[in-house]
Amino acid sequence: MADFVDHVVLHIKAGDGGNGCASIHREKFKPLGGPDGGDGGRGGDVILEVDPNTSTLLEYHHRPHRRAGNGKQGTGSNRDGANGEDVVLPVPDGTVVKDARTGEVLVDLIGSGTRYVAAQGGFGGLGNAALANAKRKAPGFALLGEPGDEAEIVLELKTVADVALVGFPNAGKSSLIAALSAARPKIADYPFTTLVPNLGVVTAGETVFTVADVPGLIPGASEGRGLGHEFLRHVERCSTIVHVLDCATLEPGRDPVTDFEVIEAELAAYGSLQDRPRLVALNKVDVPDGRDLADIVTPILEERGVRVFEISAASHEGLRPLSYAMAEMVAAARAQAPVEEPTRLVIRPKQLGEAGFSVRRIDENRFQVTGEKPERWIRQTDFSNDEAVGYLADRLDRLGVEEELVKAGATAGAEVVIGPMEGGYVFDWQPSRGAEAVLGPRGTDLRLG
């Protein structure tokens, strides 16, 4: 069973807001107790949080559906409903969140404790105590809670490391990490021993940095061959690339220079890695033929502008100069990195006079109303209660929706869709501009008779 997963599709649903309560206070000798319905509780959020103790997305591979708690309904005696419980999902450092439908990058989660609200819970509906005013002293209705956000997102893990070791299978990348650090990856003498990226922490002088290997790079890796297509993304965050070249391979057509050219071509085909500084580590010089070959190819590779180190991960020969060279490049990259400024929340208020909605004529007698407020108010309305429907009409009138419908040419009986054309709310419009609410018994509005 796989124990490392770096790409999952996650289906998330935030909690729905609780409904408000329509209640009238009843007590002996107090016949006019007034409304005392409490508000509904807010739905819980689905939150992604970087956890330093999490290194894989395996948990979400097995359980890809996550849902937050719903808010509770308000009750009488002015008691608000409880808020829904948030769901906090721990993710590894370096997780990229994308919209599964469009592929748009929503956020890049880096740094322990970084949070992102992936789905926001719905607001609770107001109870009739909060809806009471001078004209409507005892509302016989309450607002419904809003549904929570629902989304399908992609989580991709890009390893956060300073140095990436790249090379053919069995070039000795895992052995090199084991020799340089306390990491103990699986090591064997067959291709594709390493199936997941390995991380190790290396100390060279005063510089401490992390090293990761990228498994499975072979010709065509950037197009999906081998394992490289799945793991090339782990190179993106690394500031330095080290080519680990096998000087003792017995495969026909293989030599360090050819291997270097092939891997460079794959990195170029993947893109965005051309500007990273390079080092070359000629591995397995403890083998006699390997040392002879390393002596031959070193000047050839140095002519291409890269520093070359002859090493042996098995005997630890040459590892100290290599580690200090890596530390030097990492320190230089850190010094050139821009200083991170504290995140500032930019608030851009709407200009005065903006209606917050729009009216569009579909055809001769059909109109569409879109906007955050009208669509939210529709979701909050209990259409089984005439007084609630009348309250909605009053809100839309005060917002200016009816005035805009008149300007657009709507007449009595016109079909009006509030929200999207598919799945929106459809009404036969009857103008009521300026008409005061005519309240009968609680829960009724005589205008709708």
C-alpha positions in Angstrom: 0.0 0.0 0.0 1.3 3.5 -0.9 2.4 5.6 2.0 3.2 8.8 0.1 0.6 10.7 -2.0 1.3 14.2 -3.4 -1.7 14.8 -5.6 -5.4 14.4 -4.5 -8.8 15.7 -5.5 -10.7 16.8 -2.4 -14.5 17.3 -2.2 -15.4 19.8 0.5 -18.7 21.1 1.9 -18.9 23.9 4.5 -21.7 23.7 7.1 -25.1 25.3 6.4 -26.3 28.1 8.6 -29.1 27.4 11.0 -32.6 28.8 10.5 -33.8 31.6 12.6 -36.7 31.0 14.9 -40.2 32.7 14.8 -41.4 32.7 18.3 -43.6 34.9 20.5 -43.0 35.3 24.2 -45.8 33.8 26.2 -46.1 34.3 29.9 -49.1 34.6 32.3 -50.4 38.1 32.6 -48.1 39.2 29.6 -50.3 38.8 26.6 -48.1 41.1 24.5 -44.8 39.5 25.2 -43.4 40.3 21.8 -41.1 38.3 19.4 -38.3 36.3 21.1 -37.0 34.1 18.3 -33.2 33.6 18.3 -30.9 33.6 15.3 -29.6 30.5 13.7 -25.9 29.5 14.2 -23.3 29.9 11.6 -22.1 26.9 9.6 -18.6 25.6 10.1 -15.7 26.4 7.7 -13.4 23.9 6.0 -9.9 25.1 6.7 -6.5 23.9 5.3 -3.6 24.4 7.8 0.1 23.7 7.3 1.2 21.1 9.8 4.9 20.4 10.2 4.1 16.9 11.3 2.3 16.0 8.1 4.4 15.0 5.1 1.9 13.3 2.7 -1.7 13.7 1.4 -2.4 10.0 2.0 -5.2 10.6 4.4 -7.2 12.6 1.7 -6.5 9.9 -0.9 -8.5 7.4 1.2 -11.1 9.9 2.5 -11.6 12.6 -0.2 -14.9 13.9 1.1 -14.9 16.3 4.0 -17.8 18.2 5.5 -18.0 20.8 8.3 -20.8 21.0 10.9 -24.1 22.7 10.3 -25.3 25.6 12.5 -28.2 24.9 14.8 -31.6 26.5 14.6 -32.4 29.4 16.9 -35.0 28.8 19.6 -37.4 30.9 21.6 -36.5 33.1 24.6 -33.9 34.8 22.4 -31.6 31.8 22.3 -29.3 31.7 19.3 -28.4 28.4 17.7 -24.9 27.0 18.2 -22.4 27.5 15.5 -21.3 24.6 13.4 -17.9 23.0 14.1 -15.1 23.9 11.8 -13.1 21.2 10.1 -9.3 21.8 10.1 -7.4 19.7 7.6 -3.7 19.4 8.2 -1.6 19.6 5.0 2.2 19.4 4.4 4.3 22.5 4.0 4.4 23.4 0.3 0.9 22.3 -0.6 -0.6 24.1 -3.7 -4.4 24.4 -3.8 -6.1 24.6 -7.2 -9.7 24.8 -8.4 -10.4 21.3 -9.8 -12.7 22.7 -12.5 -10.6 25.5 -13.9 -7.1 24.6 -12.7 -6.7 28.1 -11.2 -4.2 28.2 -8.3 -6.1 29.4 -5.3 -3.3 29.5 -2.7 0.2 28.3 -2.1 0.5 27.1 1.5 4.1 27.6 2.8 5.1 28.0 6.5 4.0 26.2 9.6 0.6 27.3 10.8 -0.5 29.0 7.5 -4.2 28.7 7.1 -6.6 29.0 4.1 -10.4 28.9 4.4 -11.2 26.6 1.4 -15.0 26.6 2.0 -16.9 29.2 4.1 -19.8 28.2 6.3 -23.2 29.8 5.6 -24.6 32.5 7.8 -27.4 31.8 10.2 -30.8 33.2 9.5 -32.2 36.0 11.7 -34.9 35.2 14.2 -38.0 37.3 14.3 -36.7 39.2 17.4 -34.0 40.7 15.2 -36.5 41.4 12.3 -38.9 43.4 14.5 -39.2 47.1 13.8 -41.7 50.0 14.3 -43.9 48.9 11.3 -43.5 45.1 11.8 -43.6 44.7 15.6 -44.2 41.0 15.8 -42.9 39.3 12.6 -44.5 35.9 12.1 -41.5 34.6 10.1 -37.7 34.2 10.4 -35.0 34.0 7.8 -33.5 30.7 6.6 -29.9 29.9 7.1 -27.6 30.2 4.0 -26.0 27.1 2.5 -22.3 26.7 3.0 -19.8 26.7 0.2 -19.2 23.5 -1.7 -16.1 23.0 -3.8 -13.9 20.5 -5.5 -10.2 21.3 -5.1 -6.9 19.8 -6.0 -4.1 19.5 -3.5 -0.6 19.2 -4.9 2.5 18.8 -2.8 5.7 20.5 -3.9 8.5 19.5 -1.6 10.1 22.5 0.2 13.8 21.8 0.0 17.0 23.9 -0.8 18.8 21.3 -3.0 17.3 18.9 -5.5 19.3 15.8 -6.5 18.4 14.7 -10.1 19.7 11.8 -12.1 18.9 8.4 -13.6 17.5 5.6 -11.5 20.3 3.9 -9.4 22.7 6.9 -9.9 23.1 6.9 -6.1 20.8 9.8 -5.1 19.3 8.0 -2.1 22.7 6.8 -1.0 24.1 10.3 -1.2 21.2 11.6 1.0 21.9 8.9 3.5 25.6 9.7 3.5 25.1 13.4 3.9 22.3 13.4 6.5 20.5 11.3 9.1 17.8 10.2 6.5 17.6 6.5 5.9 15.8 6.0 2.5 15.4 2.6 0.9 18.5 1.6 -1.1 18.8 -1.3 -3.5 20.5 -2.1 -6.8 17.5 -2.3 -9.1 15.8 0.6 -11.1 13.1 2.7 -9.5 14.0 1.6 -5.9 13.0 5.1 -4.9 9.3 5.6 -5.5 8.8 8.8 -3.4 10.9 11.9 -2.8 13.3 11.6 0.1 14.3 14.6 2.3 17.5 15.0 4.4 18.8 17.8 6.5 22.5 18.6 5.9 24.8 20.8 8.0 27.9 22.4 6.3 29.7 24.9 8.5 27.1 27.4 9.7 24.6 26.6 6.9 21.8 24.1 7.5 19.8 23.1 4.4 17.5 20.4 3.2 18.2 18.0 0.3 15.6 16.1 -1.7 16.0 13.5 -4.4 13.7 13.4 -7.5 13.0 9.8 -8.4 12.4 8.2 -11.7 14.0 10.7 -14.2 14.5 8.9 -17.6 14.2 10.2 -21.2 10.6 11.4 -21.7 10.0 12.0 -18.0 8.5 15.4 -18.6 6.0 13.8 -21.0 4.9 11.1 -18.5 7.4 8.3 -18.9 8.8 6.6 -15.7 8.0 8.4 -12.5 9.5 11.8 -13.3 6.3 13.3 -14.6 4.8 12.8 -11.1 7.8 14.2 -9.2 9.4 16.9 -11.3 7.2 19.4 -9.5 9.3 18.8 -6.4 12.2 20.5 -8.0 10.4 23.8 -8.4 11.0 25.1 -4.9 14.7 24.1 -4.8 17.2 26.9 -5.3 20.1 24.5 -6.4 20.1 21.5 -8.6 22.8 18.8 -8.3 23.2 16.2 -11.1 24.2 12.9 -9.6 25.9 11.0 -12.5 26.7 7.3 -12.4 30.3 6.6 -13.4 30.0 2.8 -13.0 26.9 2.0 -15.1 27.0 -1.0 -17.3 24.0 -0.1 -19.4 24.7 0.3 -23.1 24.6 3.8 -24.5 25.0 5.3 -21.0 27.8 7.6 -19.9 27.9 10.6 -17.5 27.9 13.3 -20.3 25.0 11.7 -22.1 23.1 11.3 -18.8 23.7 15.0 -18.0 22.4 16.1 -21.4 19.3 13.9 -21.1 18.4 15.2 -17.6 19.0 18.8 -18.7 16.7 18.3 -21.6 14.0 16.9 -19.3 14.3 19.8 -16.9 14.2 22.3 -19.8 11.1 20.6 -21.2 9.4 20.8 -17.8 10.1 24.5 -17.8 10.8 27.2 -15.1 14.1 25.5 -14.0 16.6 27.0 -16.5 17.9 29.7 -14.1 18.7 27.4 -11.2 22.5 27.1 -10.4 23.9 23.6 -11.1 26.5 21.3 -9.6 27.6 17.9 -10.9 28.5 15.0 -8.6 30.3 12.1 -10.4 29.3 9.2 -8.2 30.8 5.8 -7.6 34.5 6.8 -8.1 35.3 4.0 -5.5 35.0 1.6 -8.4 38.3 1.6 -10.5 36.6 2.0 -13.8 34.4 4.7 -12.3 37.3 6.8 -11.3 38.9 6.5 -14.7 35.7 7.6 -16.4 35.3 10.5 -13.9 38.7 11.8 -14.8 37.9 11.7 -18.5 34.5 13.5 -18.3 35.3 16.1 -15.6 37.0 18.6 -18.1 34.2 18.0 -20.6 31.6 19.0 -18.1 33.6 21.9 -16.7 33.7 23.3 -20.2 29.9 23.6 -19.9 30.3 26.0 -17.0 29.4 23.7 -14.1 31.4 22.8 -11.0 32.2 19.1 -10.9 32.9 17.0 -7.8 34.2 13.4 -7.9 32.5 11.5 -5.0 31.6 8.1 -3.6 28.4 7.9 -1.5 29.6 4.4 -0.4 33.0 5.4 0.9 32.1 9.1 1.6 35.0 10.3 -0.6 34.6 13.9 -1.7 31.4 14.5 0.2 32.7 17.3 2.4 33.7 19.6 -0.5 30.4 18.8 -2.2 28.4 19.7 0.9 30.2 23.0 1.3 29.7 23.9 -2.3 26.0 23.2 -1.9 25.9 25.3 1.2 27.6 28.1 -0.6 25.0 28.1 -3.3 22.1 27.8 -0.9 23.4 30.7 1.2 23.8 32.9 -1.9 20.2 32.0 -3.0 18.9 32.9 0.5 20.8 36.2 0.4 19.3 37.1 -3.0 15.7 36.1 -2.0 13.4 39.1 -1.5 12.5 40.1 2.0 9.0 38.9 2.8 6.8 41.8 3.8 4.0 41.2 6.2 0.7 40.3 4.5 -1.6 43.3 4.2 -5.3 43.0 3.7 -6.4 45.5 1.0 -9.9 46.6 1.4 -11.5 48.2 -1.6 -14.9 49.6 -0.7 -17.5 49.9 -3.5 -18.0 53.3 -5.0 -20.9 55.4 -3.7 -23.9 54.8 -5.9 -23.1 51.3 -6.9 -26.4 49.3 -6.8 -24.8 45.9 -6.1 -27.0 44.2 -8.7 -27.8 44.3 -12.4 -31.0 43.7 -14.4 -30.7 42.2 -17.9 -33.5 41.8 -20.5 -33.5 38.2 -21.9 -36.2 38.6 -24.4 -39.5 40.5 -24.8 -41.0 39.6 -21.4 -38.2 37.9 -19.5 -35.7 39.5 -17.3 -32.7 38.4 -15.1 -31.6 39.9 -11.9 -28.2 39.1 -10.6 -26.2 40.4 -7.6 -24.9 39.3 -4.2 -27.7 40.8 -2.1 -30.8 39.7 -4.2 -29.5 36.2 -4.6 -28.6 35.9 -0.8 -32.0 37.3 0.2 -33.7 34.7 -2.0 -31.9 31.9 -0.2 -32.9 33.3 3.1 -36.7 33.5 2.3 -39.2 30.9 3.4 -41.6 30.9 0.5 -44.2 28.9 2.4 -44.8 32.0 4.6 -46.6 34.9 2.9 -45.2 37.5 5.3 -41.6 36.4 4.6 -42.3 36.7 0.8 -43.7 40.2 1.4 -40.6 41.1 3.4 -38.5 40.0 0.5 -40.5 42.2 -1.9 -39.9 45.2 0.4 -36.2 44.5 0.6 -35.9 44.3 -3.2 -37.9 47.5 -3.6 -35.7 49.4 -1.2 -32.6 48.1 -3.0 -34.0 49.5 -6.3 -34.7 46.3 -8.2 -38.3 47.2 -9.1 -37.2 50.6 -10.3 -34.6 49.0 -12.6 -37.1 46.5 -13.9 -39.4 49.3 -14.9 -36.5 51.1 -16.6 -35.7 47.9 -18.5 -39.2 47.7 -19.8 -40.8 45.1 -17.5 -44.6 45.1 -17.2 -47.0 43.3 -14.9 -46.8 39.6 -15.4 -43.2 39.6 -16.8 -41.1 36.6 -15.9 -38.2 37.6 -13.7 -35.3 35.2 -12.8 -33.2 36.1 -9.8 -29.9 34.3 -9.9 -28.5 32.1 -12.8 -30.8 31.2 -15.6 -30.3 27.5 -14.8 -31.3 27.0 -11.2 -32.4 30.5 -10.4 -35.7 31.6 -8.8 -38.5 32.5 -11.3 -41.3 34.9 -10.5 -44.3 36.4 -12.3 -43.6 40.0 -11.4 -46.3 42.3 -10.1 -45.1 45.9 -9.4 -45.5 46.9 -5.8 -43.3 50.0 -5.6 -44.3 52.2 -2.7 -46.9 49.8 -1.4 -46.8 49.4 2.4 -47.0 45.9 3.9 -50.6 45.0 4.7 -50.3 42.6 7.6 -53.0 40.3 8.7 -52.6 37.5 11.2 -49.0 36.5 11.8 -47.4 34.9 8.8 -49.6 36.6 6.2 -49.4 39.6 4.0 -52.7 40.8 2.5 -50.9 42.1 -0.6 -50.3 38.5 -1.7 -54.0 37.6 -1.4 
